[in-house]
């Protein structure tokens, strides 16, 4: 900690979130010799989405050896697709191994951030009322961190237990209960097969069916793990093989979406083989192009839906009563537990009233018609704020850890250039950000996510723009973020009068 302002703790860098993004940023800072930083995490442990999501069956849908930091390969993955607990343990080990746990403050959620243009600092307020200041804030909160709660009339009147899959109630016993699951997205596809044998009856409410392909998962034997530990080059070759295999899918996703019709045949065959009832199969068949929504991997979801104690319900929900759900066709179905598998607010990742930039602009309101940033990382009017996994950095084809590491490299180069050049603050130029987003949206126009005939969470509900995904190869994003392009930013120099109290990259009170 560099110093304080009237007793308020000050840091050169404050990082928000201790998932892959926040921990990755902290590790790179530590490796560069920086110690004047802190990581605020609202949960009681590190891991981000892999800490909070603990529902039965929770696992990654990217193969383990690619879903890891490039600088911290893990030869001890026990499955090809790691379960949540194993990923969480991996991140905990990384935090300890690279010495960043002393910088982590658990159970400390940030409630509000304000940019002070006169002092050139960020002022932060945590949920407990404590205040901090920082030269730079790196937001690693993640795109899938805010649960989406459906607006269903009467849900608040339900007398049974209601919870979102992200906030799984492990103390609530499901045995012999009538359970209603709302949603058939990625989380539900994983937890429904796990809870189905326990419940007396399960009503599965589906709005839009997903495309599902077989999950090529298996245990990694002790012999294989030992070989990978002994010969690190084998794991590197495995990782590179996975990387290029997944990168090839960009051609179908983003360049020639017609190719998706060929890939769709695998999903159609999987559905035919696992669902013999033609009526049920029709209800489970999407009416949009394969890849338009997130492609899901599962070998046990379809068998669960065909079980005798499961009913698939495709009629929309009209209302929730004290002990039942009523659909638009007027049928009332009793329930004593409702589980919301309704996903996240990926297109609206920052709530209003949380982040305020220059002239008091509220970022949540500023993004009312959809988030946009420059290279998914910086936002005009919000100086010295770097967002990891920001707008249009998500992937439909590969591991987001690749994108996170590219952004971290960009931020690290920004901090180096600011320090060496005596720069106190950087703010991306509005015209540069606009040009970047015009280019992005042109690239997205012909992708399967935009032309596949579906309405997905990739698209913003107000503007209809795809504000979530990167429309190309990950190596292309890496090239664009390998160096901090200072010319794209407005800058202001360090104020010598304040540098002694606010750290090496102190910011002046001069005008922009």
N, C-alpha and C positions, 0 to 999 in steps of 0.2 A: 504494500500500500504506500503510494508516494507521499501522501499527506492528507490534510483534512481542511475543510472550509467551515469555520465556526463549529467544530466538533463533528461535522458530517464526514464519514469515511469517503476517501477519494481513491479511485483506481485508474490506471492508464486504460485498461480494457475491462469491461464487464461483459460477460457472456451469459446469455439467458438460455437455459435448457442443458441437460446433461445426457442427451441421447448421442447418436452417432455424430451429429453436427457439432454440438457443444463440446463434447469430449475431444473430437478430432481437432477442433480449433485450439482447445486448451493444451493438448499434447504438442501441437506444432509450435505454440508460443513457448512452452517449456523447453522444447528442443532448441529453440533459437536463443535461449538464455533469458527470456523474459519471465519475471516473477511477479510483476505488478499487475495482477489480474485476479478476477474472482469469477466463479461459475455459480449462478443462482439456479437452483432446481426446486420446483414446487412440490415434488414428490419426496418420499422418504428414502429413495434409493436412486442410483444412476441406471440409465438404460433407455430413458425416453419412452417411446411407444412400446418398447419391449419390457418395460417395467409396469406400465399401467395396463397393458393388455395381457391378461392372464386367464382368459376364458378357456374352457376345455378345448384341446385340439389346436390352440394358437401356434402357428408356425409360419416361417418365411416361405414365399413362393419363388424365391431366387435361390439357386444352389449355393450352399454354404461357403464354398471356397471363393466365390466372387462377392459374397455379401460379408465382406470384412475389409478392414483397412489394408491398403497395399503395404504399409510399413509394419504391419503386425499380423502376418499370416498365422493361421491357427491349424496345425496339423491334426488336432484332436477332435475335430467335428465328428460326432457319433452318427449323424445321418446326412444324407445328401442334401436334404432340406431341413435346416435346423429348427427345432422347436423354440418357442419364445424363451423358455428358461435358460436354454443353452446360449442363446444370443445375449441375454442379460448377463449371464456369468462371464461371457467373453468380454463384454464392455467393462464390467467391474474389474476384471484382470488387467485390461488395458489401462484403466485409470490408475490402478495401483502400480503397475509395472513402469509407467512413464512419469510417475510422481505428481499427478495432478489432484489426487484426492484431498491434500491439504488446502487446495484452492476452492473446493466444492462446498457450497452451503446448501444443505438439504432442507426440505420443509420451508423454503423461502421462495414464494411466488412473487413475481413483480406485478404490481397492480397498475402502475402508471409511470410513464416516462415523458419528460418535457425537455425540449431543446432550449437552452438559455443562450440567445444570440449575443447578448452583451458580454457574457462571461465566456462564451464558446464552450459550453459544457452540457452534458446530459445530466438532468436531475431525475433520480429514480426513487420510487416509493414502493416498498414491499407490502405484502398483505398484512403484516404485523404492525405497520406504521413506521418502520425504520426508513431512514433516508440515506441516499448515497449520491455521489457524483462520479462522472467518468468522462474521459476524453473521447473514448470510442465505445460504442455498444455493438456487439455481435449477437444478433437474434438467431438462436438455433432451436426455435420452438417446434419446428416441424409442421408440414402441411396437414398431417393427419393427427392433430393433437386436440382438436375441438370437436366433441361428439355432436352429431346432428340429431336433434330430437324432433320427431314428426309432429305436425300441428293437427292432432286428431281430437275432435270434439269429445269431451267427457273423460279424457285420459286421466285428468286430475281427480276424478270421482272414483276411480277403480279402488276397491277395498283390499285387493290382493297386493302382491309384491310386483313392482315395476322396476326394471333396471336396464341400462344400456350395456351392450356386450363389452365395451371398454371398461366399465365399472362393475365387473362381474361380482355378484354377491355370493361368495363361496360359503357363507354361513347358511344361506337359504337352501334347504333340502328340496330337491326336485322329485325325489322318489314318490311314485304313485300320485302325482299331481297332473292336473289338466293345464298344459302350458301352451301359451300362444306366442309364437315367434313372428315378429313383424320384420320383413326384409329377407332377401335371398342373395345378399352380396357376399363379399369375400369372407367376412367373419362368420356369418350364418352357415355358409358352406362348410366351414371347419367345425363349428360347435354343434350343429344339429345332429350329425352322426354320433357324437359322443354322449349327448344327453338323451337321445331317442330311446335307448334300452332302459333307461331309468324311469321315464315318465309313464303315467297311465295312458295319456293321450296327448298328442302334439298337433296343434293347428298351425300350419305354416302359411303365412299371408304373403303372397307374391304379387308385386306390382309388375315387374318386368323380369323375365327369366334371363339368366346369364348363360353365355357359352362356357362350357366346361370341357376340359381335355384331361386325359389320364395324367396322374401325378407320378413321375418316374422316380419315386423315393425308395430308399432302402437304407438299411444300417450299414455303416462303414466299419468293417471288421477291425479287430485289434491288430491284426497283422498289417492291414493297409495303413492304419494310423502310425504304427511303428516304422514302417517303410518311409512314410512322409516325413517323420521326425528325423530319420537318419539321412535322407536325401532331400533336402529342401528344394532342389531343382525340380523334383517330380511335382511338388505342389505348385510351383511357379508355372510349370508346363500345363498342369491341370487348369489353373486359373486362366492362363492365356487361351487355352482351348475353349473354355466356357465363354470367355469374353468375345472372341471372334464368332463363335456360334450364335450368340445372342445378338451381336451387332448386325449380323446378316439379316435379321428380321426387320431392320429399319427399312429395307427395300420394299417390303410389303406394307408395313405400317404407314410410312411417310412418303414413299416415292410412287409405288405402283399398287394402290389398294385393291385393284382387281385380283391380285395374287391371293388375297385373303380368301377368295372363294375356293381355291384349292386347299388351303389350310383348314377351312371350315369343314371339309369332309371328315377329318379326324374327329372333330367334335360331334358331328352328326352320327358317325359310326359308334362312338362311345355312348351316345344317348340311346341308339337302337339296341345295343348289346345289353345295356343295364336297365332299360325300362321297356318291358314287353307290352304293356297296356298301351294301345294306340291313342286312346283318349288322353291319358296322363302324359304320354309323350308329346302330343300336340301342345298341351298346356306348358310343357317345359322347353319348347322349341322357340328360340328368339326369332323376332321378325326383322332383325337388323343384321348388318354385315358383321361377320366375325372380326373382333378386334375393336369395334366401335366403342364398346364398353370394356372394362377390364376383363381380360381372359382369366378364368379361374381354373385351378388344378385340383382335382379330387377323384379318388377311386371309390369313395364310400358315401357321397352325398346322394346320388341317385338311388342306390339301394335303401338308404334311410327313408327317402320320400315314398318309396313303394311299400314300406312296411305297413302292417295292418293297423298299427296305432297312430298313423300319421295321415292327416288330410291336407292336401294342397288346396289353398283357397285363392282364387284369382279375382274374385269380385272385390271391388274397392271397399274400404272400411268407411261406414257412415258415422259410427259413433262407438264410444266405449261406455258401458254401463258399470254399475257397482261390481258385478261379478260375471260380465260377459262382454263379447264384442259383437256388434251388429254390422253386417255388410250392406252394400247398396241394394242388394236383392231382397232385403228385409229379414234374412235369416239371422237368428241370434244363437251364438255358440258360447257355452259357458267356459270360463277360464278362472284359475286362481293365481296364475303367474303370467306376467307379460315380459318377454325379453325383446328389447329393441336392437335389432341387427341392422340399423339404419345408417351406418357409416358416419362420415365426418364432414365438416364444413371446409373442404379443401379449397373451394373457390372463394371463401371468405375467412381467411386464416387469422385476421387481426380484428378483434371486436372494437367497436367504437368506444371512445373514452379511455383508451389505453396508451396510445403513442401520439404525442403532439410534436410537430416539427416547427419550422420557422413560422413566425406570425401566428402561432397557436393552431395551426392546421391539424385537424384530427385525421390520422391516417385511415381509420375505419370509414369515415365519411368521404375522405379523398378517394377511396377505392369503392365507392358505392356502386359503380357500374362495372366493377371488376378490377382485381389487383393488376398492377403493371409496375415493372422496375427496369433497370438497366442491367443486362446480363443476369437477371434474376437476383441481383445482389444489392444494388444501391437504388435509392429513390430520390428524385428531385425534390428539394425542399426539406430533406431530412438529413442534414450533414452528419458525417461520421457515424452513420448507422449502416451496418452491413447485415444483410439478411441471408442466412443459409437456408437452402431449400425454399427460396422465394418463388415468385411467379414464373411459370414456364421453365422450371428446372426438374419437374417430375418426369418419369420415364414410363413408357408402356412396354418396353422391350428388354430392360436390363436392370442392373443394380444401381439404386440411387446413391450408394456410397461413392460410386465413381464421380457423380456430379458434385457431391459434397466436397470431395477432396480437391476437385478443380476450383471450387469457390474458395476453399480455405487457402489455396495457393495464391489466389487473386487478392484476398484480404491481407495475407502476410506480405505480399509485395507492396501493397498500398501502405502498410505500416512502416515498412523499410524506407520507402521513398519519402513518406512524410517526415520521418526522423532525419534522414540524410539531407533533405532539402529545406529543413526548417519550416515545414508546412504544418500549421495548426489544425486545419479542418479542410475537408473536401466535400463538395456537393455536386453531384452529377448535373450537367446542364440539361434543362428541360427539352431543348430541341434534339439533343443527343438521345435522350430516353425515348422521345416520341419516334425518332427515326428507327431506333432499335425495335420498338414494338410494331411499327408498320411493317418492317421486314419480317418479324416473327409471324404476324397474322397472315401475310402473303404466303409464307412457307407452310402454314397450317391449313390453308384453304383446301388443298388437295389431299390431305391425309385421311386415313380411315376414320379418325376420331371426329372429323368435321363433315365427311360425306357419307358415313356409314349408315345413316338413317336412324340414329338413336339420340336420346337426350340423356347425356351422362353427367356425372359430377365433374367431369373435365371442363364442362362449359359453364360459364357464369349464368345464373338464373335471370339476371336483368339484361345484360348486354348480349348474351349468347356467345361471347368470345371464348375461345379456348385459352384459359388463363393458367393452366396447370402443367401442360406437357411441353417438352423440348422436341421440336420437329426434325430431329436429325440424329446423327451418330454422336456417341459420347466423346469420341476423339475430336470431333469438330468443336464441341463446347470447350474441351481442354485447350485447344489451340487459341480460342478467343479469350481465355482467362489466364493464360500462362504468364502474362505480364499485366501490371496495373497501368492502364492507358491514361496517364495524368492529364493529357490534353482534352479528355472528355469531361473534365471537372473544373468547376470554379474552386479557387483555393484562397486561403488567407494564411498569413505567416504566423509563426509562433510569437507571442508577446513575451519579451524578456522579463517584464515586470511580474508576470504570473507563472513563469516556467518553474520557479523554485518551489511553488506550492502545489502545482497540479501535475507535475511529472514531465517526462522528456518530450511529450508531444502536446505541450500546453497550447491553448488556443487564445488568441487575442480578443480584445474588445473592439477591434477596428472594423470599419464597414467593409462589406463584401465589394 
